[in-house]
């Protein structure tokens, strides 16, 4: 029996019916240890890529939050306890940052 190509296995992992017949690929994978091993390797790689993307998104979100106003700054701004210079900095940040508005 002919082995699945890497492209077909990638398509199978991604449920891409345009590039692989999922039913035939499933039947083949049920009986072919070589393709099943390659499937596991590709699925693990795919998972690592997804997790890497999620991690980058989280790092971007944390970077945005680190630049946000502290609770202390917001409280002091609201209660009028900041100097004019600090007040202007807070107001400038509020104009630019959707997260703090």
N, CA, C and O atoms as CSV, one atom per row, in Angstrom:
chain,resi,resn,atom,element,x,y,z
A,1,UNK,N,N,0.841,-1.184,0.000
A,1,UNK,CA,C,0.000,0.000,0.000
A,1,UNK,C,C,0.887,1.248,0.000
A,1,UNK,O,O,1.907,1.293,0.687
A,2,UNK,N,N,0.497,2.235,-0.758
A,2,UNK,CA,C,1.259,3.476,-0.896
A,2,UNK,C,C,1.109,4.328,0.372
A,2,UNK,O,O,0.009,4.489,0.900
A,3,UNK,N,N,2.242,4.871,0.849
A,3,UNK,CA,C,2.212,5.725,2.038
A,3,UNK,C,C,1.618,7.094,1.715
A,3,UNK,O,O,1.652,7.554,0.574
A,4,UNK,N,N,1.076,7.729,2.748
A,4,UNK,CA,C,0.606,9.105,2.614
A,4,UNK,C,C,1.820,10.030,2.534
A,4,UNK,O,O,2.859,9.756,3.136
A,5,UNK,N,N,1.682,11.116,1.791
A,5,UNK,CA,C,2.761,12.101,1.727
A,5,UNK,C,C,2.689,12.994,2.974
A,5,UNK,O,O,1.673,13.032,3.670
A,6,UNK,N,N,3.781,13.704,3.237
A,6,UNK,CA,C,3.767,14.648,4.358
A,6,UNK,C,C,2.666,15.687,4.166
A,6,UNK,O,O,1.997,16.075,5.123
A,7,UNK,N,N,2.483,16.134,2.926
A,7,UNK,CA,C,1.447,17.124,2.636
A,7,UNK,C,C,0.062,16.578,2.967
A,7,UNK,O,O,-0.775,17.294,3.518
A,8,UNK,N,N,-0.179,15.315,2.634
A,8,UNK,CA,C,-1.469,14.703,2.948
A,8,UNK,C,C,-1.661,14.585,4.460
A,8,UNK,O,O,-2.762,14.790,4.971
A,9,UNK,N,N,-0.591,14.256,5.165
A,9,UNK,CA,C,-0.700,14.129,6.621
A,9,UNK,C,C,-0.926,15.501,7.253
A,9,UNK,O,O,-1.727,15.624,8.179
A,10,UNK,N,N,-0.229,16.542,6.765
A,10,UNK,CA,C,-0.495,17.902,7.248
A,10,UNK,C,C,-1.961,18.257,7.017
A,10,UNK,O,O,-2.623,18.803,7.899
A,11,UNK,N,N,-2.460,17.944,5.822
A,11,UNK,CA,C,-3.857,18.225,5.503
A,11,UNK,C,C,-4.785,17.445,6.425
A,11,UNK,O,O,-5.806,17.971,6.869
A,12,UNK,N,N,-4.436,16.193,6.715
A,12,UNK,CA,C,-5.237,15.370,7.622
A,12,UNK,C,C,-5.281,15.993,9.016
A,12,UNK,O,O,-6.348,16.093,9.620
A,13,UNK,N,N,-4.123,16.410,9.525
A,13,UNK,CA,C,-4.046,17.030,10.856
A,13,UNK,C,C,-4.934,18.267,10.915
A,13,UNK,O,O,-5.578,18.535,11.929
A,14,UNK,N,N,-4.962,19.023,9.808
A,14,UNK,CA,C,-5.731,20.266,9.762
A,14,UNK,C,C,-7.151,20.076,9.234
A,14,UNK,O,O,-7.867,21.048,8.992
A,15,UNK,N,N,-7.551,18.816,9.057
A,15,UNK,CA,C,-8.896,18.482,8.559
A,15,UNK,C,C,-9.204,19.202,7.241
A,15,UNK,O,O,-10.315,19.687,7.028
A,16,UNK,N,N,-8.204,19.261,6.369
A,16,UNK,CA,C,-8.292,19.959,5.088
A,16,UNK,C,C,-8.748,18.983,4.007
A,16,UNK,O,O,-7.929,18.295,3.397
A,17,UNK,N,N,-10.050,18.927,3.776
A,17,UNK,CA,C,-10.613,17.967,2.828
A,17,UNK,C,C,-10.297,18.301,1.373
A,17,UNK,O,O,-10.491,17.461,0.494
A,18,UNK,N,N,-9.817,19.507,1.107
A,18,UNK,CA,C,-9.443,19.862,-0.264
A,18,UNK,C,C,-8.180,19.133,-0.704
A,18,UNK,O,O,-7.993,18.870,-1.892
A,19,UNK,N,N,-7.310,18.806,0.257
A,19,UNK,CA,C,-6.019,18.224,-0.091
A,19,UNK,C,C,-5.856,16.759,0.303
A,19,UNK,O,O,-4.837,16.144,-0.011
A,20,UNK,N,N,-6.842,16.200,0.980
A,20,UNK,CA,C,-6.770,14.784,1.337
A,20,UNK,C,C,-8.188,14.264,1.583
A,20,UNK,O,O,-9.038,14.961,2.137
A,21,UNK,N,N,-8.416,13.028,1.158
A,21,UNK,CA,C,-9.678,12.368,1.460
A,21,UNK,C,C,-9.562,11.845,2.893
A,21,UNK,O,O,-8.848,10.877,3.154
A,22,UNK,N,N,-10.264,12.490,3.806
A,22,UNK,CA,C,-10.110,12.158,5.228
A,22,UNK,C,C,-10.487,10.713,5.531
A,22,UNK,O,O,-9.842,10.068,6.358
A,23,UNK,N,N,-11.515,10.200,4.880
A,23,UNK,CA,C,-11.955,8.825,5.140
A,23,UNK,C,C,-10.888,7.817,4.701
A,23,UNK,O,O,-10.567,6.882,5.435
A,24,UNK,N,N,-10.347,8.017,3.502
A,24,UNK,CA,C,-9.304,7.110,3.013
A,24,UNK,C,C,-8.036,7.235,3.858
A,24,UNK,O,O,-7.385,6.236,4.165
A,25,UNK,N,N,-7.692,8.466,4.228
A,25,UNK,CA,C,-6.494,8.673,5.048
A,25,UNK,C,C,-6.655,7.997,6.405
A,25,UNK,O,O,-5.705,7.405,6.917
A,26,UNK,N,N,-7.838,8.079,6.987
A,26,UNK,CA,C,-8.093,7.429,8.282
A,26,UNK,C,C,-7.926,5.924,8.166
A,26,UNK,O,O,-7.294,5.297,9.016
A,27,UNK,N,N,-8.495,5.342,7.110
A,27,UNK,CA,C,-8.361,3.889,6.907
A,27,UNK,C,C,-6.894,3.507,6.753
A,27,UNK,O,O,-6.440,2.513,7.319
A,28,UNK,N,N,-6.154,4.306,5.979
A,28,UNK,CA,C,-4.734,4.012,5.783
A,28,UNK,C,C,-3.979,4.119,7.107
A,28,UNK,O,O,-3.169,3.251,7.432
A,29,UNK,N,N,-4.238,5.167,7.861
A,29,UNK,CA,C,-3.530,5.373,9.132
A,29,UNK,C,C,-3.841,4.269,10.142
A,29,UNK,O,O,-3.005,3.939,10.983
A,30,UNK,N,N,-5.040,3.702,10.056
A,30,UNK,CA,C,-5.405,2.599,10.957
A,30,UNK,C,C,-4.533,1.362,10.732
A,30,UNK,O,O,-4.385,0.532,11.630
A,31,UNK,N,N,-3.960,1.241,9.538
A,31,UNK,CA,C,-3.200,0.024,9.235
A,31,UNK,C,C,-1.719,0.261,8.938
A,31,UNK,O,O,-0.986,-0.700,8.707
A,32,UNK,N,N,-1.264,1.508,8.939
A,32,UNK,CA,C,0.122,1.789,8.556
A,32,UNK,C,C,0.879,2.441,9.713
A,32,UNK,O,O,0.646,3.603,10.048
A,33,UNK,N,N,1.785,1.674,10.314
A,33,UNK,CA,C,2.551,2.189,11.454
A,33,UNK,C,C,3.481,3.334,11.058
A,33,UNK,O,O,3.662,4.276,11.829
A,34,UNK,N,N,4.068,3.263,9.870
A,34,UNK,CA,C,4.978,4.317,9.417
A,34,UNK,C,C,4.276,5.659,9.280
A,34,UNK,O,O,4.783,6.685,9.733
A,35,UNK,N,N,3.109,5.644,8.654
A,35,UNK,CA,C,2.357,6.891,8.482
A,35,UNK,C,C,1.787,7.384,9.809
A,35,UNK,O,O,1.692,8.590,10.041
A,36,UNK,N,N,1.407,6.444,10.679
A,36,UNK,CA,C,0.908,6.831,12.001
A,36,UNK,C,C,2.006,7.512,12.808
A,36,UNK,O,O,1.755,8.488,13.515
A,37,UNK,N,N,3.230,6.987,12.696
A,37,UNK,CA,C,4.365,7.612,13.392
A,37,UNK,C,C,4.594,9.022,12.858
A,37,UNK,O,O,4.790,9.959,13.631
A,38,UNK,N,N,4.569,9.170,11.541
A,38,UNK,CA,C,4.752,10.489,10.934
A,38,UNK,C,C,3.607,11.426,11.327
A,38,UNK,O,O,3.829,12.613,11.568
A,39,UNK,N,N,2.393,10.898,11.391
A,39,UNK,CA,C,1.241,11.692,11.831
A,39,UNK,C,C,1.475,12.241,13.235
A,39,UNK,O,O,1.226,13.419,13.493
A,40,UNK,N,N,1.950,11.396,14.137
A,40,UNK,CA,C,2.210,11.848,15.516
A,40,UNK,C,C,3.260,12.953,15.543
A,40,UNK,O,O,3.119,13.936,16.270
A,41,UNK,N,N,4.314,12.782,14.744
A,41,UNK,CA,C,5.378,13.795,14.701
A,41,UNK,C,C,4.851,15.121,14.148
A,41,UNK,O,O,5.148,16.188,14.685
A,42,UNK,N,N,4.075,15.042,13.082
A,42,UNK,CA,C,3.529,16.260,12.473
A,42,UNK,C,C,2.507,16.908,13.402
A,42,UNK,O,O,2.472,18.133,13.527
A,43,UNK,N,N,1.674,16.096,14.055
A,43,UNK,CA,C,0.687,16.645,14.995
A,43,UNK,C,C,1.381,17.334,16.167
A,43,UNK,O,O,0.937,18.387,16.624
A,44,UNK,N,N,2.474,16.738,16.653
A,44,UNK,CA,C,3.228,17.352,17.755
A,44,UNK,C,C,3.846,18.670,17.303
A,44,UNK,O,O,3.822,19.655,18.041
A,45,UNK,N,N,4.396,18.690,16.098
A,45,UNK,CA,C,4.966,19.923,15.554
A,45,UNK,C,C,3.883,20.983,15.395
A,45,UNK,O,O,4.090,22.148,15.737
A,46,UNK,N,N,2.743,20.582,14.883
A,46,UNK,CA,C,1.619,21.496,14.703
A,46,UNK,C,C,1.193,22.079,16.052
A,46,UNK,O,O,0.929,23.276,16.159
A,47,UNK,N,N,1.127,21.233,17.077
A,47,UNK,CA,C,0.760,21.694,18.416
A,47,UNK,C,C,1.781,22.700,18.942
A,47,UNK,O,O,1.407,23.717,19.527
A,48,UNK,N,N,3.063,22.420,18.737
A,48,UNK,CA,C,4.109,23.357,19.168
A,48,UNK,C,C,3.964,24.706,18.478
A,48,UNK,O,O,4.147,25.752,19.100
A,49,UNK,N,N,3.637,24.678,17.194
A,49,UNK,CA,C,3.448,25.931,16.461
A,49,UNK,C,C,2.261,26.714,17.007
A,49,UNK,O,O,2.334,27.934,17.160
A,50,UNK,N,N,1.173,26.016,17.299
A,50,UNK,CA,C,-0.009,26.675,17.864
A,50,UNK,C,C,0.310,27.252,19.238
A,50,UNK,O,O,-0.044,28.394,19.531
A,51,UNK,N,N,0.976,26.468,20.080
A,51,UNK,CA,C,1.329,26.949,21.418
A,51,UNK,C,C,2.280,28.138,21.346
A,51,UNK,O,O,2.175,29.071,22.141
A,52,UNK,N,N,3.202,28.102,20.398
A,52,UNK,CA,C,4.127,29.218,20.210
A,52,UNK,C,C,3.368,30.483,19.832
A,52,UNK,O,O,3.667,31.571,20.325
A,53,UNK,N,N,2.384,30.329,18.956
A,53,UNK,CA,C,1.568,31.478,18.543
A,53,UNK,C,C,0.781,32.027,19.732
A,53,UNK,O,O,0.693,33.241,19.910
A,54,UNK,N,N,0.210,31.138,20.543
A,54,UNK,CA,C,-0.531,31.565,21.732
A,54,UNK,C,C,0.399,32.286,22.693
A,54,UNK,O,O,0.036,33.321,23.252
A,55,UNK,N,N,1.596,31.745,22.889
A,55,UNK,CA,C,2.557,32.363,23.800
A,55,UNK,C,C,2.932,33.759,23.314
A,55,UNK,O,O,3.020,34.690,24.114
A,56,UNK,N,N,3.154,33.909,22.005
A,56,UNK,CA,C,3.497,35.237,21.468
A,56,UNK,C,C,2.364,36.224,21.698
A,56,UNK,O,O,2.608,37.382,22.039
A,57,UNK,N,N,1.119,35.772,21.514
A,57,UNK,CA,C,-0.040,36.643,21.746
A,57,UNK,C,C,-0.103,37.051,23.215
A,57,UNK,O,O,-0.378,38.209,23.528
A,58,UNK,N,N,0.152,36.099,24.121
A,58,UNK,CA,C,0.148,36.416,25.547
A,58,UNK,C,C,1.259,37.399,25.885
A,58,UNK,O,O,1.048,38.333,26.659
A,59,UNK,N,N,2.434,37.197,25.314
A,59,UNK,CA,C,3.550,38.108,25.569
A,59,UNK,C,C,3.233,39.507,25.058
A,59,UNK,O,O,3.580,40.497,25.702
A,60,UNK,N,N,2.574,39.594,23.902
A,60,UNK,CA,C,2.175,40.903,23.376
A,60,UNK,C,C,1.165,41.565,24.306
A,60,UNK,O,O,1.244,42.768,24.558
A,61,UNK,N,N,0.212,40.779,24.819
A,61,UNK,CA,C,-0.793,41.331,25.737
A,61,UNK,C,C,-0.143,41.814,27.025
A,61,UNK,O,O,-0.476,42.889,27.524
A,62,UNK,N,N,0.787,41.024,27.570
A,62,UNK,CA,C,1.474,41.440,28.801
A,62,UNK,C,C,2.301,42.693,28.562
A,62,UNK,O,O,2.380,43.559,29.433
A,63,UNK,N,N,2.915,42.797,27.395
A,63,UNK,CA,C,3.701,43.999,27.081
A,63,UNK,C,C,2.797,45.223,27.062
A,63,UNK,O,O,3.175,46.292,27.542
A,64,UNK,N,N,1.596,45.060,26.501
A,64,UNK,CA,C,0.649,46.174,26.502
A,64,UNK,C,C,0.239,46.540,27.921
A,64,UNK,O,O,0.182,47.717,28.278
A,65,UNK,N,N,-0.045,45.520,28.725
A,65,UNK,CA,C,-0.489,45.783,30.097
A,65,UNK,C,C,0.607,46.427,30.936
A,65,UNK,O,O,0.320,47.267,31.789
A,66,UNK,N,N,1.856,46.045,30.704
A,66,UNK,CA,C,2.964,46.647,31.465
A,66,UNK,C,C,3.061,48.136,31.203
A,66,UNK,O,O,3.537,48.893,32.049
A,67,UNK,N,N,2.610,48.559,30.031
A,67,UNK,CA,C,2.657,49.977,29.687
A,67,UNK,C,C,1.424,50.726,30.175
A,67,UNK,O,O,1.350,51.947,30.037
A,68,UNK,N,N,0.463,50.017,30.740
A,68,UNK,CA,C,-0.768,50.641,31.213
A,68,UNK,C,C,-0.558,51.318,32.561
A,68,UNK,O,O,0.443,51.108,33.247
A,69,UNK,N,N,-1.532,52.128,32.907
A,69,UNK,CA,C,-1.495,52.853,34.175
A,69,UNK,C,C,-1.677,51.894,35.343
A,69,UNK,O,O,-2.424,50.920,35.254
A,70,UNK,N,N,-0.996,52.180,36.421
A,70,UNK,CA,C,-1.172,51.379,37.638
A,70,UNK,C,C,-2.471,51.800,38.324
A,70,UNK,O,O,-2.992,52.886,38.072
A,71,UNK,N,N,-2.983,50.938,39.187
A,71,UNK,CA,C,-4.167,51.285,39.984
A,71,UNK,C,C,-3.895,52.537,40.811
A,71,UNK,O,O,-4.770,53.383,40.993
A,72,UNK,N,N,-2.677,52.634,41.303
A,72,UNK,CA,C,-2.257,53.787,42.108
A,72,UNK,C,C,-2.389,55.079,41.297
A,72,UNK,O,O,-2.924,56.071,41.792
A,73,UNK,N,N,-1.903,55.069,40.052
A,73,UNK,CA,C,-1.975,56.263,39.207
A,73,UNK,C,C,-3.416,56.636,38.901
A,73,UNK,O,O,-3.775,57.813,38.939
A,74,UNK,N,N,-4.238,55.653,38.603
A,74,UNK,CA,C,-5.646,55.914,38.289
A,74,UNK,C,C,-6.369,56.479,39.509
A,74,UNK,O,O,-7.125,57.444,39.394
A,75,UNK,N,N,-6.139,55.878,40.676
A,75,UNK,CA,C,-6.782,56.343,41.912
A,75,UNK,C,C,-6.368,57.774,42.231
A,75,UNK,O,O,-7.210,58.614,42.550
A,76,UNK,N,N,-5.079,58.046,42.146
A,76,UNK,CA,C,-4.593,59.397,42.443
A,76,UNK,C,C,-5.061,60.411,41.405
A,76,UNK,O,O,-5.306,61.571,41.737
A,77,UNK,N,N,-5.186,59.987,40.166
A,77,UNK,CA,C,-5.714,60.878,39.128
A,77,UNK,C,C,-7.169,61.211,39.440
A,77,UNK,O,O,-7.572,62.374,39.411
A,78,UNK,N,N,-7.950,60.176,39.738
A,78,UNK,CA,C,-9.377,60.378,40.009
A,78,UNK,C,C,-9.612,61.243,41.241
A,78,UNK,O,O,-10.583,61.997,41.296
A,79,UNK,N,N,-8.735,61.138,42.218
A,79,UNK,CA,C,-8.920,61.911,43.456
A,79,UNK,C,C,-8.188,63.257,43.415
A,79,UNK,O,O,-8.173,63.988,44.405
A,80,UNK,N,N,-7.581,63.582,42.264
A,80,UNK,CA,C,-6.933,64.880,42.109
A,80,UNK,C,C,-5.639,65.039,42.886
A,80,UNK,O,O,-5.270,66.159,43.241
A,81,UNK,N,N,-4.947,63.952,43.156
A,81,UNK,CA,C,-3.732,64.006,43.970
A,81,UNK,C,C,-2.441,64.019,43.149
A,81,UNK,O,O,-1.356,63.876,43.714
A,82,UNK,N,N,-2.538,64.187,41.837
A,82,UNK,CA,C,-1.339,64.196,40.998
A,82,UNK,C,C,-0.902,65.628,40.699
A,82,UNK,O,O,-1.711,66.555,40.689
A,83,UNK,N,N,0.387,65.780,40.459
A,83,UNK,CA,C,0.893,67.086,40.021
A,83,UNK,C,C,0.372,67.346,38.608
A,83,UNK,O,O,-0.126,66.433,37.949
A,84,UNK,N,N,0.486,68.579,38.147
A,84,UNK,CA,C,0.033,68.919,36.794
A,84,UNK,C,C,0.748,68.073,35.744
A,84,UNK,O,O,0.129,67.609,34.786
A,85,UNK,N,N,2.036,67.877,35.926
A,85,UNK,CA,C,2.821,67.082,34.975
A,85,UNK,C,C,2.341,65.628,34.961
A,85,UNK,O,O,2.169,65.041,33.892
A,86,UNK,N,N,2.125,65.048,36.141
A,86,UNK,CA,C,1.637,63.663,36.227
A,86,UNK,C,C,0.241,63.550,35.633
A,86,UNK,O,O,-0.073,62.579,34.944
A,87,UNK,N,N,-0.591,64.544,35.903
A,87,UNK,CA,C,-1.960,64.556,35.377
A,87,UNK,C,C,-1.929,64.559,33.846
A,87,UNK,O,O,-2.699,63.837,33.211
A,88,UNK,N,N,-1.043,65.366,33.251
A,88,UNK,CA,C,-0.931,65.419,31.791
A,88,UNK,C,C,-0.457,64.081,31.227
A,88,UNK,O,O,-0.930,63.641,30.179
A,89,UNK,N,N,0.474,63.440,31.922
A,89,UNK,CA,C,0.962,62.124,31.479
A,89,UNK,C,C,-0.167,61.094,31.484
A,89,UNK,O,O,-0.316,60.312,30.545
A,90,UNK,N,N,-0.960,61.110,32.561
A,90,UNK,CA,C,-2.088,60.171,32.661
A,90,UNK,C,C,-3.097,60.459,31.556
A,90,UNK,O,O,-3.572,59.533,30.900
A,91,UNK,N,N,-3.426,61.712,31.344
A,91,UNK,CA,C,-4.407,62.073,30.314
A,91,UNK,C,C,-3.911,61.700,28.918
A,91,UNK,O,O,-4.689,61.237,28.083
A,92,UNK,N,N,-2.618,61.900,28.666
A,92,UNK,CA,C,-2.040,61.508,27.374
A,92,UNK,C,C,-2.158,59.995,27.189
A,92,UNK,O,O,-2.530,59.519,26.116
A,93,UNK,N,N,-1.837,59.251,28.244
A,93,UNK,CA,C,-1.931,57.795,28.168
A,93,UNK,C,C,-3.377,57.370,27.914
A,93,UNK,O,O,-3.627,56.479,27.102
A,94,UNK,N,N,-4.319,57.992,28.596
A,94,UNK,CA,C,-5.729,57.628,28.431
A,94,UNK,C,C,-6.219,57.892,27.009
A,94,UNK,O,O,-7.067,57.160,26.500
A,95,UNK,N,N,-5.697,58.922,26.374
A,95,UNK,CA,C,-6.083,59.207,24.987
A,95,UNK,C,C,-5.556,58.136,24.035
A,95,UNK,O,O,-6.186,57.831,23.022
A,96,UNK,N,N,-4.403,57.570,24.365
A,96,UNK,CA,C,-3.746,56.624,23.459
A,96,UNK,C,C,-4.059,55.159,23.748
A,96,UNK,O,O,-3.906,54.314,22.866
A,97,UNK,N,N,-4.492,54.849,24.957
A,97,UNK,CA,C,-4.628,53.448,25.374
A,97,UNK,C,C,-6.094,53.050,25.556
A,97,UNK,O,O,-6.766,53.500,26.484
A,98,UNK,N,N,-6.566,52.208,24.660
A,98,UNK,CA,C,-7.951,51.735,24.754
A,98,UNK,C,C,-8.172,50.864,25.988
A,98,UNK,O,O,-9.279,50.826,26.525
A,99,UNK,N,N,-7.135,50.166,26.443
A,99,UNK,CA,C,-7.282,49.292,27.610
A,99,UNK,C,C,-7.544,50.074,28.893
A,99,UNK,O,O,-8.231,49.588,29.790
A,100,UNK,N,N,-6.999,51.281,28.979
A,100,UNK,CA,C,-7.136,52.073,30.208
A,100,UNK,C,C,-8.359,52.988,30.195
A,100,UNK,O,O,-8.745,53.516,31.238
A,101,UNK,N,N,-8.960,53.177,29.048
A,101,UNK,CA,C,-10.111,54.086,28.977
A,101,UNK,C,C,-11.304,53.549,29.683
A,101,UNK,O,O,-12.349,54.198,29.711
